[in-house]
Amino acid sequence: MATLGVFIERGGSDDFLSFPDRRTPDQNDWPEHDGLEVDLSDLSFDAKKVTVNYVMTANDETTFKSNLNAFEKLHFAPGCRSVFVKEFNRRFILRFTGFGNYLHKGGLYMRAKKIGKIATEYVMDDPLQFFTSAIHTPITTRTVLSQITLNDIDLSRFGIVVRDIYSTALQLRSAKPVLERKITDAVPKHQARQIAIECSMLANSVLEFMTNWTALFNNICTTSAIQLGITRTGAMIQCYYSKMTNFKKETTFSRTIRVSFTLILQEVTLVQLLRLLASQFGGLIVTEENSCIELIY
């Protein structure tokens, strides 16, 4: 990219770091029961859309137009694109999907520096390529606790300052609709909530940030329910990670690192699935003692 006078604009690489969305697991929202029954045994993620904001510069019209054409041809070549982000010291494999907005400064005819800002859109088909499953323990020790825990780990251990959680964690649950209009004495059942944790994460080095970032991902993206603890209320909420929104790098990674984001967690009621052997027509297969046969994976 550098040979074409191209670099990533400040703030133009945020999408590389955001967590992918978890695919919605199998679930039942029974109207006659509180909460949301969810099967968390299948852990998978959607491909992640990545927009990279590039800046192209050149001192003359001929060079600029030549480099712009070369940049386009580079993206329409067969296969995926390999993009190295120096700030993170990481390489990402992306599939090009198109160009977004283009903003030009400096004219072409005039003798002035030419600047083009190119929003380039990709898809990260393997959204887990940034993470390693070997890291689960954060390495930050902060003197001020966040009073919010994930699986008994205070979020401050990840370098996180919680800006808000109570707006959703203290929200009163809505009632599920009653199926029969004629029932006047039915006891309303509680709907499950989405818990939004607005966070800032701080780190003194790229190594500290990458370790804590990976540990956070591995602690919330599991096949078991997250135990979300709220110290000030004594509440322990069972939930699963749904998605991350509003990710933003507040500083460059060349100095003290600060990012902001919101974690969206879905409150759940766990269900223990019982898998039984059945025929291709759906009938249960039983033993001579007329007992069902449980399948254990």
C-alpha positions as CSV (number, residue, x, y, z in Angstrom):
1,M,0.0,0.0,0.0
2,A,2.8,2.4,0.8
3,T,4.1,2.2,-2.7
4,L,0.8,3.6,-3.9
5,G,0.9,6.5,-1.3
6,V,-1.8,4.8,0.7
7,F,-2.1,4.6,4.5
8,I,-5.0,3.9,6.9
9,E,-6.7,7.0,8.3
10,R,-6.6,7.6,12.0
11,G,-9.7,5.8,13.4
12,G,-10.1,3.9,10.1
13,S,-9.1,0.5,11.4
14,D,-11.6,0.2,14.3
15,D,-13.6,-2.6,12.7
16,F,-10.6,-5.0,12.8
17,L,-10.8,-5.2,16.6
18,S,-14.5,-5.4,17.4
19,F,-15.9,-8.7,18.5
20,P,-18.0,-10.6,16.0
21,D,-21.7,-11.1,16.5
22,R,-22.7,-14.5,18.0
23,R,-25.2,-16.4,15.9
24,T,-28.5,-16.6,17.7
25,P,-28.6,-20.0,19.5
26,D,-31.6,-22.3,19.5
27,Q,-34.2,-20.9,22.0
28,N,-37.8,-21.0,23.1
29,D,-39.7,-18.1,24.6
30,W,-42.5,-20.0,26.3
31,P,-45.4,-17.7,27.1
32,E,-46.3,-19.8,30.2
33,H,-42.8,-19.6,31.7
34,D,-40.5,-16.8,32.9
35,G,-37.4,-15.9,30.8
36,L,-35.9,-17.3,27.7
37,E,-34.8,-20.9,27.3
38,V,-31.6,-21.2,25.3
39,D,-29.4,-24.0,24.2
40,L,-25.8,-22.7,24.3
41,S,-24.1,-25.9,23.1
42,D,-23.6,-24.6,19.5
43,L,-21.1,-21.7,19.5
44,S,-20.7,-20.0,16.2
45,F,-20.3,-16.4,14.8
46,D,-21.4,-14.4,11.9
47,A,-18.8,-13.3,9.3
48,K,-17.7,-9.7,10.2
49,K,-18.1,-6.7,8.0
50,V,-14.9,-4.6,8.0
51,T,-14.7,-1.1,6.6
52,V,-11.2,0.4,6.3
53,N,-10.8,4.1,5.7
54,Y,-7.7,4.6,3.5
55,V,-6.0,7.9,2.6
56,M,-4.1,8.2,-0.8
57,T,-1.7,11.1,-1.4
58,A,0.3,12.2,-4.4
59,N,2.1,15.4,-5.5
60,D,0.9,15.4,-9.1
61,E,-2.1,14.4,-11.2
62,T,-0.4,11.7,-13.2
63,T,0.9,9.8,-10.1
64,F,-2.4,10.2,-8.3
65,K,-4.5,8.8,-11.1
66,S,-2.1,6.0,-11.7
67,N,-2.0,5.0,-8.1
68,L,-5.8,5.2,-7.8
69,N,-6.2,2.8,-10.8
70,A,-3.6,0.4,-9.3
71,F,-5.5,0.5,-6.0
72,E,-8.7,-0.5,-7.7
73,K,-7.1,-3.3,-9.7
74,L,-5.4,-4.6,-6.6
75,H,-8.8,-5.2,-5.0
76,F,-10.4,-6.8,-8.1
77,A,-7.7,-9.4,-8.3
78,P,-8.8,-13.0,-7.6
79,G,-8.8,-14.3,-4.0
80,C,-8.8,-12.6,-0.6
81,R,-6.8,-9.6,0.4
82,S,-4.1,-9.8,3.1
83,V,-4.0,-6.6,5.0
84,F,-1.2,-5.9,7.5
85,V,-2.0,-3.3,10.2
86,K,1.2,-2.0,11.6
87,E,-0.5,-0.4,14.6
88,F,-1.7,-3.8,15.8
89,N,1.3,-5.7,14.3
90,R,-1.3,-8.1,12.9
91,R,-2.2,-9.4,9.5
92,F,-5.8,-10.0,8.5
93,I,-7.3,-12.1,5.7
94,L,-10.3,-10.2,4.2
95,R,-12.7,-10.7,1.3
96,F,-13.2,-7.5,-0.7
97,T,-16.9,-6.6,-1.3
98,G,-16.8,-3.0,-2.6
99,F,-15.9,0.6,-2.2
100,G,-17.9,3.1,-0.2
101,N,-17.6,6.8,0.1
102,Y,-14.8,8.7,-1.7
103,L,-13.7,12.2,-0.7
104,H,-11.2,14.1,-2.8
105,K,-9.2,17.2,-1.9
106,G,-6.7,19.2,-3.9
107,G,-8.3,19.1,-7.4
108,L,-6.4,17.5,-10.3
109,Y,-5.3,20.3,-12.6
110,M,-4.0,22.6,-9.9
111,R,-0.4,22.3,-8.7
112,A,-1.3,21.1,-5.2
113,K,-1.1,17.9,-3.2
114,K,-3.8,15.4,-4.2
115,I,-5.6,13.6,-1.4
116,G,-8.3,10.9,-1.7
117,K,-10.1,9.3,1.2
118,I,-11.4,5.8,0.2
119,A,-13.8,3.8,2.3
120,T,-13.1,0.1,1.4
121,E,-15.5,-2.6,2.4
122,Y,-14.5,-6.2,3.3
123,V,-15.9,-9.3,4.9
124,M,-13.8,-11.2,7.5
125,D,-15.1,-14.7,6.8
126,D,-13.1,-16.1,9.7
127,P,-14.0,-13.7,12.4
128,L,-11.9,-15.6,15.0
129,Q,-8.6,-15.2,13.2
130,F,-7.6,-12.4,15.6
131,F,-8.0,-14.5,18.7
132,T,-6.3,-17.5,20.3
133,S,-8.1,-19.9,22.6
134,A,-5.1,-20.3,24.9
135,I,-5.5,-16.9,26.7
136,H,-8.2,-16.7,29.4
137,T,-6.6,-14.8,32.2
138,P,-6.3,-11.0,32.1
139,I,-3.1,-9.4,33.3
140,T,-4.2,-5.9,34.5
141,T,-4.4,-5.1,38.2
142,R,-6.3,-1.9,39.0
143,T,-6.8,-0.6,42.5
144,V,-10.4,0.5,41.8
145,L,-12.8,-2.4,41.2
146,S,-15.6,-2.0,38.7
147,Q,-18.1,-3.8,41.0
148,I,-19.2,-5.8,38.0
149,T,-17.9,-9.4,37.5
150,L,-17.9,-12.0,34.7
151,N,-17.6,-15.5,36.0
152,D,-16.3,-14.1,39.3
153,I,-13.6,-11.9,37.5
154,D,-14.0,-8.2,38.2
155,L,-14.0,-6.3,34.9
156,S,-11.2,-4.1,36.2
157,R,-8.9,-7.1,35.8
158,F,-9.4,-6.6,32.0
159,G,-8.5,-2.9,32.3
160,I,-12.2,-2.1,32.0
161,V,-14.0,0.9,33.5
162,V,-17.7,0.4,33.4
163,R,-19.5,3.6,32.4
164,D,-23.0,2.3,32.6
165,I,-24.8,-1.0,33.3
166,Y,-27.6,0.0,35.6
167,S,-29.8,1.5,32.9
168,T,-30.5,-2.0,31.7
169,A,-29.5,-4.3,34.7
170,L,-32.0,-2.4,36.9
171,Q,-34.7,-2.1,34.3
172,L,-37.9,-3.7,35.4
173,R,-38.9,-6.7,33.3
174,S,-41.8,-6.5,30.9
175,A,-44.6,-9.1,30.9
176,K,-45.0,-11.6,28.2
177,P,-48.3,-11.4,26.2
178,V,-51.1,-13.7,27.5
179,L,-52.2,-16.0,24.7
180,E,-55.9,-16.3,25.7
181,R,-57.7,-13.0,25.9
182,K,-60.4,-14.5,28.1
183,I,-58.0,-15.3,30.9
184,T,-58.3,-12.5,33.5
185,D,-56.6,-14.2,36.4
186,A,-53.4,-15.3,34.6
187,V,-50.2,-14.5,36.4
188,P,-47.9,-12.5,34.0
189,K,-44.6,-14.1,33.1
190,H,-41.3,-12.1,32.9
191,Q,-39.6,-11.4,29.6
192,A,-35.9,-11.8,29.4
193,R,-33.8,-8.6,29.2
194,Q,-30.8,-7.5,27.2
195,I,-28.1,-6.2,29.4
196,A,-25.9,-3.4,27.9
197,I,-22.5,-2.8,29.5
198,E,-20.9,0.5,28.3
199,C,-17.2,0.1,28.8
200,S,-13.9,1.8,28.4
201,M,-10.7,-0.3,28.4
202,L,-7.3,1.0,29.2
203,A,-3.9,-0.6,28.7
204,N,-0.3,0.6,29.0
205,S,1.0,-1.4,26.1
206,V,-0.1,-3.3,23.0
207,L,0.8,-6.6,24.7
208,E,-1.4,-5.8,27.7
209,F,-4.3,-4.7,25.5
210,M,-4.1,-7.8,23.2
211,T,-3.8,-10.2,26.2
212,N,-6.8,-8.6,28.0
213,W,-8.8,-8.3,24.8
214,T,-8.4,-12.0,23.9
215,A,-9.1,-13.0,27.5
216,L,-12.3,-11.0,27.6
217,F,-13.5,-12.6,24.3
218,N,-12.7,-16.1,25.6
219,N,-14.5,-15.5,28.9
220,I,-17.7,-14.4,27.3
221,C,-17.8,-16.6,24.2
222,T,-18.5,-20.0,25.6
223,T,-20.9,-22.9,25.5
224,S,-22.1,-22.2,29.0
225,A,-23.9,-19.3,30.5
226,I,-22.0,-16.2,31.7
227,Q,-22.4,-15.5,35.4
228,L,-22.8,-11.7,35.4
229,G,-22.4,-10.4,38.9
230,I,-23.5,-6.9,40.1
231,T,-21.8,-6.4,43.5
232,R,-23.9,-3.4,44.6
233,T,-27.2,-5.2,44.2
234,G,-26.0,-8.8,45.0
235,A,-27.6,-9.9,41.7
236,M,-26.2,-12.8,39.7
237,I,-27.6,-12.8,36.1
238,Q,-27.2,-15.8,33.7
239,C,-26.7,-14.6,30.2
240,Y,-24.8,-15.1,27.0
241,Y,-22.8,-12.7,24.8
242,S,-24.8,-11.5,21.8
243,K,-22.8,-8.8,20.2
244,M,-20.6,-5.7,20.6
245,T,-21.6,-2.2,19.5
246,N,-20.1,1.3,19.3
247,F,-16.4,0.1,19.3
248,K,-14.0,3.0,19.0
249,K,-10.3,3.5,19.5
250,E,-10.0,6.6,21.6
251,T,-6.2,6.9,21.2
252,T,-3.6,5.5,18.9
253,F,-1.8,2.4,20.0
254,S,1.6,4.2,20.0
255,R,0.8,5.5,23.5
256,T,-1.5,4.6,26.4
257,I,-4.3,2.7,24.9
258,R,-8.0,3.5,25.4
259,V,-10.9,2.0,23.6
260,S,-14.7,2.2,24.2
261,F,-17.4,-0.3,23.4
262,T,-20.7,-1.7,24.5
263,L,-21.2,-5.4,25.3
264,I,-24.8,-6.7,24.7
265,L,-25.6,-9.7,26.9
266,Q,-28.9,-11.7,26.6
267,E,-30.4,-12.8,29.9
268,V,-31.4,-16.5,29.7
269,T,-33.0,-19.4,31.5
270,L,-30.8,-22.5,30.9
271,V,-32.4,-25.7,29.5
272,Q,-30.8,-29.1,29.8
273,L,-31.4,-30.9,26.5
274,L,-32.1,-34.6,26.5
275,R,-31.2,-36.2,23.2
276,L,-33.0,-39.5,22.5
277,L,-32.5,-42.0,19.7
278,A,-35.3,-41.9,17.2
279,S,-36.2,-43.3,13.8
280,Q,-36.1,-41.3,10.6
281,F,-39.9,-40.9,10.9
282,G,-39.6,-39.3,14.4
283,G,-40.7,-42.2,16.6
284,L,-38.6,-43.0,19.6
285,I,-36.6,-46.2,19.6
286,V,-36.8,-48.1,22.9
287,T,-35.1,-51.1,24.4
288,E,-36.7,-54.4,25.3
289,E,-37.4,-52.9,28.8
290,N,-39.3,-50.1,27.0
291,S,-36.7,-47.5,28.0
292,C,-35.6,-44.7,25.7
293,I,-32.0,-44.6,24.6
294,E,-30.1,-41.3,25.5
295,L,-27.5,-40.1,23.0
296,I,-24.4,-38.7,24.7
297,Y,-21.9,-36.7,22.6
